[in-house]
Amino acid sequence: MSTPARSARWLIPLVLLVVWLGVGGGLGPYAGKLGQVATNDQAAFLPQNAESTQVIEAQKAFRQDETLPGIVVWTAGGEDGGTLGEEEQGAATKALASLKGFEGIVGAASPAFPSEDGQALQGVVQLSPDLGEELTPTLDRIKETAGQVPGTTVQVAGPAASQADLKDAFAGIDGLLLGVALLAVLLILLLVYRSVLLPLIIIVGAVFALGLASAVVYVLADNDVVRVDGQVQGILSILVIGAATDYALLLTARFREELSAGHDRFTAVRAAWRQTVGPVTASAATVALGLLALLLSDLTNNRALGPVGAIGIVCAVLSALTFLPAVLALLGRAAYWPARPKPVAEGDAKGRGAHGLWQRVADLVDRAPRKVWALSLAGLLACAAFAPMLTSRGVPLDEIFVNDAPSVSAQQTLGEHFPGGSGNPAVIVAGAPQADAVRQAAERTEGVAGAETVTASGRPGGGPPLVVDGRVRIDATLADAADSDAAKDTVARLRDAVHAVPGADALVGGYTAQQYDTQQTAADDRAVIVPVVLAIILVILALLLRSLVMPVLLVVTVALNFVATLGVSALVFKYVFGMSGTDSSVPLYGFVFLVALGVDYNIFLMSRVREESLTHGVREGVRRGLTATGGVITSAGVVLAATFAALGVIPLAFLLQIAFIVAFGVLLDTLVVRSLLVPALVRDIGRKAWWPGVLSRTGGGDPADRPA
């Protein structure tokens, strides 16, 4: 080889390494800056076309900007409780009145009023929804001021308190979540490779990919192209770390095989890159396009996750296919130190990449494919039978947090002494001439405790109504807690009632209506996005595997894996975690992640099976493909499950549910679907599984593609 050519073999990897070092050094800090452009204001993520969103816009015309209610609750301070009389009520009302003019507080607070049992007082303070980092300090000032009532204990409940606890839950998400995920990945890689250097290289590549993705997302969010909240921010970190590690594992496994065959480092890198670029690119395209399908959602946070997640996947692929090959080419066998790959003699019975355990699994599948797939299918169907138990009507405020939070205990105190919907009414906007008819229709609605028209003073009742552009606002107090299923059902009845008033053009909004609309929109999103994601996966698999039957087979198996995971999740959430249901977006997120990522492992397996089958026939191709990829795909599945499980360190039910569904589902897919069900089905079906491709016609020359 000429000197220039030899120099080029070293120069290209060096240039790539320098470029990535620049990316890591210059853009790495952006992973910690995303919180600066993130918003946890839940009102920013409402359905764009929902009735409750229209009410928010209509409220602005009344010069009553959307507010975030904080409900102050006083109870007797003694251990045995007690009653609160007029003296305490007067002091509480005076304390609330003194809050007027505080920064972040909108208008005057309501007077304090007692509970029916006389053991508690309640008052409502309206806060600006865009306080950001000042929300918690503002609530602290409210609590301090309200705490001047002698002999009482003060708590703050309601949406404002819940949002403050959400902000606290996401505080430090960059360092904590990333640290836990990277530590889990590092430990697993050290155990898998028994190498010191390679796990560090893979981790560095994943961190560089996250830095690049975070920088791109930061710029887009800063220019209002995408929205980022704490949930999207956390999922981005996990997704990039997990995907980059998975792709790196596939490449390094093929590189090790090539080194074991006696090739030099540069030949081995080229061969490994050529053999993995197709499956890795197809895998990344599956996940990225699946995430981009979320753009079809009417929920802003779903649409935000789509492009943000896709950007993360693209960056993970770039790192795995450029940074990692460059480092492997420069280090060669030293990358695996101290367990350096040893040459395998040609004709060795174990073959390259073979493993004793996976050889035995492959032998089992080959000997009794029908028994293997029948038992695997029965187990999955048994798990799937529990899926209908999983309800996705949203979670009440007292279940939003995994651990106890101030807003949760305050909400429990509020529920012990007051009717559920007080302080957080349904907001009705209607034509002024029909105001009385609309109010009466609302009052007659089952589940509505009362309804009053907002007056010129800005409060319900006690004067002439405030009329703006020919419309009025009516506040309807619900009998049930604003976050309950019963309250959501009341909103549906309330809308039917006020919509029936001729000429009123009435709209119903407010906190409960927002939750109801989010729930309904999430259900509509699933009906649209699920078929789109499945179609995307089918097309990609057909192009990669050059078959029509195999893509259908793989999609059906990963879809079954998803339903089985939901069944197990329903049992775990109810009987282990004590949760009444899931957030309305959890099933969709779980589907997109689990189905797209589950297809990844089948892509890795079946692309190798196809490669081996072209030479050795379908039957032997299944044996060799499963044996060669068993270890690396299982390792990748364990890594991805561990990274998603890291979401559980954030004390929010939504993220805990996503963490469990994806982590358990990935392990179930890796250990059962990919290892047993799919290989056994392909072994049993034989060449027909590859119809209409070349393998379905020739079988690679294998006369025994079907079991005896």
Order of alpha helices (4+ residues) and beta strands (2+ residues): alpha-alpha-beta-alpha-beta-beta-alpha-beta-alpha-alpha-alpha-alpha-alpha-alpha-alpha-alpha-alpha-alpha-beta-alpha-beta-beta-alpha-beta-alpha-alpha-alpha-alpha-alpha-alpha-alpha
